[in-house]
Amino acid sequence: MTTATAPAPRPNRPLTVPDRAALDGWTRHLDALGVSRSPVRDTGYAEFVSVPDPDGIAWELWAAKPEH
């Protein structure tokens, strides 16, 4: 008997950018190229966007907030 198993979770690949202005620049660049991305998300200490690649890995661009 064969049992179904869930696929292994794909890793996230976080990359940092210097600040929110740089994050906004990247979102504009991705949008101009037609790349699918998440909206900018706010964690309280940083803001980030996720960009999935064809293999299902979520690349993340993070900008720390100045007060953190």
Stockholm file with secondary structure:
# STOCKHOLM 1.0

chainA/1-68         MTTATAPAPRPNRPLTVPDRAALDGWTRHLDALGVSRSPVRDTGYAEFVSVPDPDGIAWELWAAKPEH
#=GR chainA/1-68 SS CCCCCCCCCCCEEEEECSSHHHHHHHHHHHHHHTCCCCCCEECSSEEEEEEECTTSCEEEEEEECTTC
#=GC SS_cons        CCCCCCCCCCCEEEEECSSHHHHHHHHHHHHHHTCCCCCCEECSSEEEEEEECTTSCEEEEEEECTTC
//
